[in-house]
Every structure is written in C-alpha cells, then in structure tokens.
Amino acid sequence: MKMLKLNVSNMASMLNTTSMRQAIQGLIISPITQVDWYKPLTWVKGSQTPVELTLHHEFPVSDALLNEIGDYLCAHQTRAFLVMHKGRLVHAQYRNFKKSDTFNSMSMVKTVVGIAIGVAIDRGMIGSVDDLVETYLSEFQVDERRHITIEHLLTMQSGLRSDSLISFASFPSIVPLYFGVDVERQVFTLPSVAPAGQYFEYNNYNTHLLGVILERVSGLPLADFFSKYIFQPLDCHDAALWLDREGGKARAFAALFAQPEDWLRVANLFLTEGRYETASGEVRQIVSAAWLKQMVTPRNTVERGLNHGATDYGFYGYQVWLKAHDKGALRGIPSFEGMPAKHAHDDSSAFYFEGLKGQYLFVSPKHDLVIMRMGEMVNRKTWDGSYILNALTRALTEAS
C-alpha cells in the first residue's frame, strides 16, 4: 500500500499542462542542441571577462586521422568534436553548431556534481564521504534510507529503487523527476529496496540528492554554487540549468547548458590537479587534487563489499566512468542511458563523463588529453563508444 501511494504521488505530479507537454515533446524531438525547448532555465554566471581558447596546431596526430574521425562522427549526428592536448585546444570541428552555442549535457553534469561535492568537502561544508545523508537531509532520518552515506550516492550504491523500473506496481520514477514540476518533493519519494553499498544501480536520484545536499549545506541554489566555485574561477562563459518550474529547483542529474570549450576547462582539472592558471599567471585551486584522485578510484569492487553477480567490476568512481562498457551487460545500467563501446580502452588511465544520446568527455592522464563528442542521437548499430579515444591515444603512442 505504501508503494501504491508513492506511485499515485508520482503520477499526480505529472498531471499538469507543463509536464504533459514536455513529456510528449520529449518523445518526438532530439533535444540535445534545441536549447529553447528547455524552459525555464536559470543562469550559471560565468566570468565577467570569459577567456576564449586559442586554437593551436602543434599536435602529433595527422590531419588525415583527425579528418577520418571527424567523418565518422559526422555520420553519427555529431555537432562538436574538440581535442585539448597538454592544456591547449588543438582541434575544433563544429557542424550545424557554433562554438558560442550551448547544448544539453544530459548526464555529463553528474561528474560536475561530483566535483562540486569535492569543493564542498574542501571548504568544510560537508564533513566527509562517510557522512550519513540524514545529517544533511532530515527526510532520510525516519526509514532505512538513514543508512545511506554521501559515498553511496556518489558511487550509485544507495540501494534506492531503480528510477527506470517499469511494472504494473511501479510507475517509472524518472518520468516525474525529468518532467515534473516539483523535484524537491519528488526526490524524497523513492524508497530504499536494498542495503546500501552492496550493489551498483545507475540511478538519477542519487545525483539529484547530491544536488539537494549542495544547496542545503551552502545556502546557494545549485546554479549559484556552480557559478561561484567552478564557472567563474575557470573564466567560463555563462551557462544554465533546467528548472522544474519558474522560481523552482534545478534538475541536478541532467541538463547543464554550457559552451563546448568550457566543458574542456572543467575536464582539464583532472589533468592539472584541480588548478587553473589565468592568462595573467594567477593560479586558482578550484578543487583539491586529493578529491579528484578519489573520484577516479574504482568504487564498485568486490574488495569494497560490492556483490551483484556482475562479470566486471571497477568501472565507476565518484560520478565518473572508468572503463568502456557495453550498455545492458552490467546490472543497473539501462540500455537507454548511453551508447555501447565495441572495444575496451587501450589506455587504462582513461576515464570519462557521459550523457544520454552519446555525449562524451574523455580524459587521458597518460597522454594529457581531453576529447569531447557532442551531438544528437548516434546510430547504436554502428556506433563504437571507444573508437575516438582509442584512435587518438594509439596515434599519440606511436608518435612518442
């Protein structure tokens, strides 16, 4: 009966004109670059004098290979293909898209939320990843969810019911989270169905809860937190987050609208130990090197108590992917959450941000490399999520 009430509540949150319109339109359009579709938005203010990246041509990879990769990506509705090497932009290819345009990051923003949690810990707003979530969210103090820690949310091991579960008894909770008009209330309706820390289940609610925690410990809306601690210090352009309603809350699990080159700046923090050097030589520590190292440490491992019968472990850190994966082959990763990779990554140091419909930010510490693919839905039958990274890292290995 309790679950039925929760399901009725979920459905009720969808019974309004805005939610129904968005849900129907979301089924028939490809809204990665159609920013005007997402309303309302709230600004993530960037620097008053954002710095443009200068394109450099000193890159030990042939134009022929870059063109070959570009042709492959264009055949898969790619709108931006960018490469940063040793902290410099060395390749930028846009198609039906301008460098000043923004796009829907989808779940790539999850990794930004992970970085933001590190900022909050660095600044003493959050004690540690071992803190119980109930310390910051009183709503979790009354049931089994009181055992969930910050780390359980970061690692997708909270034990909360899958947000994509579809059955007669369970209305898929991702629908009101994505299209509803009160995500602050909605995020607390998902019940615990398993002990925290025992299995991996990719679940958007985990990230959204982290966003709620960031707002409560800082006293800032999520957009202002991103602005103050990440986008302004990095000299980025203005960005935006998607609100559930006018004056409402941002959807922390998806939909950060930023310019492609600014995404490179964020990803490059993993290669600079969290530091950013301005044009004048000022060095800003955006987030600690220790935190970034924790983010890319494998967390879904047997040694850490995970036991869900998977054939592979160690593919996820703190809101970041550590291995190439074939969606559907691992428990808790719905097939619609991303695109498959046909091969493993040659570079074992590589990790990546990933978003729905094939949004990627690959980071290779070994080669001091950041790669971005952004665009509309790829062709699942011919797409290889590891191709871009492997082609470039192989070329750099041969050139060294």
C-alpha positions in Angstrom: 0.0 0.0 0.0 2.9 2.4 0.8 4.4 1.8 -2.7 1.0 2.4 -4.3 0.7 5.7 -2.5 4.1 6.7 -3.8 3.2 5.7 -7.3 0.0 7.7 -7.2 2.0 10.6 -5.9 4.4 10.2 -8.8 1.7 10.2 -11.3 -0.1 13.1 -9.7 3.0 15.3 -10.2 2.6 14.8 -13.9 -1.0 15.9 -14.2 -0.3 19.4 -15.3 -0.1 21.1 -18.6 3.6 21.9 -18.5 4.7 18.4 -17.5 2.5 16.7 -20.1 3.6 19.0 -22.9 7.3 18.4 -22.0 6.8 14.6 -21.7 5.1 14.4 -25.1 7.6 16.7 -26.9 10.5 14.8 -25.3 9.4 11.6 -27.1 9.4 13.1 -30.5 12.4 15.5 -30.7 16.1 15.2 -30.3 16.7 17.9 -27.7 20.5 18.0 -27.3 21.0 21.2 -29.2 17.5 22.5 -29.1 18.1 24.6 -26.1 14.9 26.7 -26.5 12.9 23.6 -25.7 14.0 23.6 -22.1 12.1 26.1 -20.1 12.5 27.6 -17.6 16.3 27.9 -17.3 18.4 29.6 -14.5 21.7 31.2 -15.2 25.1 29.8 -14.1 27.0 33.0 -14.3 30.5 32.8 -15.8 33.3 35.3 -15.7 32.6 38.9 -16.5 35.5 38.5 -18.9 35.4 34.9 -20.1 38.6 33.7 -21.8 38.4 32.3 -25.3 40.6 29.2 -26.0 43.1 29.8 -28.7 43.4 27.0 -31.4 46.9 25.6 -31.6 48.2 23.4 -34.4 51.0 21.7 -32.6 49.5 18.2 -32.2 51.4 15.0 -33.1 48.4 13.4 -34.8 47.9 13.6 -38.6 45.2 15.7 -40.2 44.2 12.6 -42.1 43.3 10.8 -38.9 41.5 13.8 -37.5 39.5 14.0 -40.7 38.8 10.3 -40.6 37.5 10.6 -37.0 35.5 13.7 -38.0 33.8 11.9 -40.9 32.9 9.0 -38.6 31.4 11.5 -36.1 29.6 13.5 -38.7 27.9 10.3 -39.8 26.6 10.0 -36.3 25.0 13.4 -36.0 27.9 14.9 -34.1 27.8 18.7 -33.7 31.1 19.3 -31.9 34.4 17.4 -31.9 37.1 19.0 -29.7 40.5 17.9 -28.6 42.7 19.5 -25.9 46.3 18.3 -25.6 48.6 19.5 -22.8 46.1 22.1 -21.8 45.8 23.6 -25.3 42.9 23.4 -27.8 44.4 21.6 -30.8 41.3 20.6 -32.8 37.8 22.1 -33.0 35.2 20.8 -35.5 31.7 22.1 -35.5 28.8 21.1 -37.7 25.4 22.9 -37.7 26.6 24.4 -34.4 28.6 27.4 -33.3 31.3 27.5 -30.7 29.2 30.1 -28.7 26.1 27.8 -28.7 25.2 25.7 -25.6 23.7 22.3 -25.5 22.1 19.8 -23.1 24.9 17.9 -21.4 22.5 15.2 -20.2 24.3 13.1 -17.6 27.7 14.6 -18.1 26.6 17.1 -15.4 26.8 14.2 -12.9 30.6 14.5 -13.0 30.3 18.2 -12.4 28.2 17.5 -9.4 30.8 15.0 -8.2 33.5 17.8 -8.5 31.2 20.2 -6.6 30.9 17.7 -3.7 34.6 17.8 -3.5 34.6 21.6 -3.4 32.1 21.4 -0.5 34.3 18.9 1.4 37.4 21.0 0.7 35.6 24.1 2.2 34.2 22.3 5.2 30.5 22.4 4.1 30.4 18.6 4.2 32.5 16.6 6.6 33.4 13.6 4.5 32.0 11.0 2.1 31.4 8.8 5.1 28.8 11.2 6.5 25.3 9.8 6.6 22.9 11.6 4.2 20.5 12.1 7.1 23.0 14.5 8.5 22.1 16.9 5.8 18.6 15.7 4.7 16.2 15.3 7.7 13.8 13.5 5.3 16.1 10.4 5.5 16.0 10.1 9.2 12.8 8.0 9.5 13.4 4.8 7.5 16.0 2.5 6.0 17.4 5.4 4.0 19.1 6.7 7.1 21.9 4.2 6.4 22.9 5.8 3.1 26.1 7.8 3.1 27.4 10.5 0.7 29.7 7.9 -0.8 26.8 5.6 -1.5 25.2 8.4 -3.6 28.4 9.2 -5.4 29.0 5.5 -6.3 25.4 4.7 -7.3 25.2 2.2 -4.5 22.5 3.8 -2.4 20.0 0.8 -2.6 17.2 3.2 -3.7 14.7 1.7 -6.0 15.6 2.0 -9.7 14.3 5.2 -11.3 13.7 3.3 -14.6 11.8 0.3 -13.2 8.6 -0.2 -15.2 5.9 -2.5 -14.0 2.3 -2.6 -13.1 3.1 -1.7 -9.5 5.9 0.8 -10.2 5.3 3.9 -12.2 8.8 4.8 -13.6 10.1 7.4 -11.3 12.4 9.0 -13.8 9.4 10.5 -15.6 8.2 12.9 -12.9 11.9 13.6 -12.0 12.6 14.6 -15.5 9.3 16.2 -16.5 7.6 17.0 -13.1 7.3 20.5 -11.6 8.4 19.7 -8.0 11.6 17.7 -8.0 12.4 18.8 -4.4 9.4 16.8 -3.2 9.7 14.1 -5.8 13.3 13.2 -4.9 12.2 12.1 -1.4 9.6 9.6 -2.6 12.0 6.9 -3.9 12.2 4.1 -1.3 15.1 2.0 -0.2 14.8 -1.5 -1.6 18.2 -3.0 -0.7 21.0 -2.3 1.9 23.3 0.5 0.8 26.7 -0.4 -0.5 26.0 -3.9 -1.8 25.3 -3.4 -5.5 25.6 -0.9 -8.3 22.4 0.6 -9.7 22.7 3.6 -12.0 20.0 5.9 -10.7 19.4 9.6 -11.4 18.0 10.1 -7.9 21.4 9.6 -6.4 22.9 12.5 -8.2 19.9 14.7 -7.7 20.1 14.1 -3.9 23.7 15.2 -4.0 22.5 18.4 -5.7 20.0 18.9 -2.9 22.7 18.4 -0.3 24.9 21.0 -2.0 22.1 23.6 -1.9 21.4 22.9 1.8 25.0 23.0 3.0 25.9 26.1 1.0 22.7 28.0 1.2 23.0 28.6 -2.5 20.9 27.5 -5.4 22.8 24.9 -7.4 23.3 27.3 -10.3 25.0 29.8 -7.9 27.2 27.1 -6.4 28.4 26.1 -9.8 28.9 29.7 -10.7 30.8 30.8 -7.6 33.1 27.8 -7.2 33.6 26.4 -10.8 32.5 28.5 -13.7 33.6 32.0 -12.6 37.0 30.8 -11.3 37.6 28.9 -14.6 36.9 32.0 -16.6 34.0 30.3 -18.3 31.1 31.8 -20.2 27.6 31.9 -18.8 25.8 28.5 -18.6 22.4 27.4 -17.4 20.5 24.7 -15.6 17.0 23.5 -16.3 14.4 24.3 -13.6 11.4 22.3 -12.7 9.2 25.5 -12.8 9.6 29.2 -12.6 11.4 30.0 -9.4 11.8 26.3 -8.7 14.7 23.9 -8.4 17.4 22.8 -10.9 17.5 19.2 -12.1 20.9 18.3 -10.8 21.1 14.9 -12.5 20.9 16.2 -16.1 20.8 19.3 -18.3 23.7 21.7 -17.8 23.8 24.0 -20.8 27.4 25.3 -21.4 29.6 26.0 -24.3 31.7 23.1 -25.6 35.1 24.7 -24.8 34.1 25.4 -21.3 33.4 21.7 -20.8 37.1 21.2 -21.8 38.1 23.5 -19.0 36.2 21.5 -16.4 37.5 18.2 -17.6 41.1 19.5 -17.7 41.0 20.0 -13.9 41.7 16.3 -13.6 45.0 16.8 -15.5 46.1 19.9 -13.5 45.5 18.5 -10.0 42.5 20.8 -9.7 44.3 24.0 -10.6 43.6 26.7 -13.2 46.1 29.3 -14.3 44.8 32.5 -15.7 46.2 34.5 -18.6 48.0 36.8 -16.0 49.6 33.8 -14.3 47.4 33.6 -11.3 46.9 30.0 -10.1 43.5 29.1 -8.7 42.9 25.9 -6.8 39.3 25.0 -7.9 39.2 21.7 -6.1 41.8 19.6 -4.3 44.0 17.1 -6.2 43.2 14.6 -3.5 39.5 14.7 -4.3 40.0 14.3 -8.0 42.1 11.3 -7.3 39.3 9.8 -5.2 36.8 10.5 -8.0 38.7 8.2 -10.4 39.4 5.4 -8.0 37.3 2.3 -8.8 34.5 2.1 -6.2 32.3 -0.7 -7.5 34.6 -3.5 -6.5 34.4 -6.8 -4.6 37.0 -5.6 -2.2 34.7 -2.7 -1.2 31.8 -5.1 -0.5 30.0 -5.0 -3.8 28.4 -8.2 -4.7 25.9 -8.2 -7.5 27.0 -11.1 -9.7 28.4 -8.9 -12.5 31.1 -10.1 -14.9 33.1 -6.9 -14.5 33.9 -4.5 -11.7 35.8 -1.3 -11.2 34.1 0.6 -14.0 32.7 3.5 -11.8 34.2 6.0 -9.4 32.5 9.1 -7.9 30.0 10.1 -10.7 32.5 9.2 -13.4 33.0 6.2 -15.7 36.4 4.4 -15.6 36.0 1.8 -18.3 34.4 1.4 -21.7 31.2 -0.5 -21.3 28.5 -2.2 -23.3 25.2 -0.9 -22.0 22.9 -3.7 -20.8 25.8 -6.0 -20.0 26.1 -4.6 -16.4 23.4 -4.6 -13.8 21.8 -1.3 -13.2 22.7 0.4 -16.5 19.5 0.8 -18.6 20.2 0.4 -22.3 18.8 3.9 -22.9 21.3 5.6 -20.6 24.1 5.6 -23.1 25.8 4.1 -26.1 27.8 0.8 -26.3 31.5 0.5 -26.8 32.7 -2.3 -29.1 36.2 -2.4 -27.6 37.9 -1.8 -24.3 40.0 1.4 -23.9 43.6 0.9 -24.9 44.6 3.5 -22.3 43.9 2.1 -18.9 44.4 5.5 -17.3 41.4 7.0 -19.2 38.0 7.9 -17.8 35.1 9.9 -19.0 31.9 11.9 -18.4 29.0 10.5 -20.3 25.5 11.7 -21.2 22.4 10.4 -23.0 22.5 10.1 -26.8 26.3 9.9 -26.9 27.7 13.0 -25.1 31.3 12.3 -24.1 34.2 13.9 -22.4 37.2 11.6 -22.4 40.2 12.3 -20.2 43.5 10.5 -20.6 46.1 11.4 -17.9 48.7 9.3 -19.7 48.5 11.5 -22.8 47.4 14.7 -21.1 44.4 14.6 -23.4 40.7 15.7 -23.3 38.3 14.8 -26.1 34.7 15.9 -26.5 32.0 14.5 -28.7 28.7 16.3 -28.5 25.6 15.8 -30.7 22.3 14.2 -31.3 21.4 10.5 -31.0 24.0 8.2 -32.6 23.2 5.0 -34.5 23.5 2.3 -31.9 24.2 -0.4 -34.6 27.3 1.2 -35.9 28.5 3.4 -33.0 31.6 2.4 -31.0 31.9 4.5 -27.9 35.6 3.6 -27.6 36.7 4.5 -31.2 37.6 8.2 -30.8 39.7 7.7 -27.6 41.5 4.6 -29.0 42.2 6.1 -32.3 43.8 9.2 -30.8 45.7 7.5 -27.9 47.1 4.9 -30.4 48.3 7.8 -32.6 49.9 9.6 -29.7 51.6 6.4 -28.5 53.1 5.8 -32.0 54.3 9.4 -32.2 56.0 9.3 -28.8 
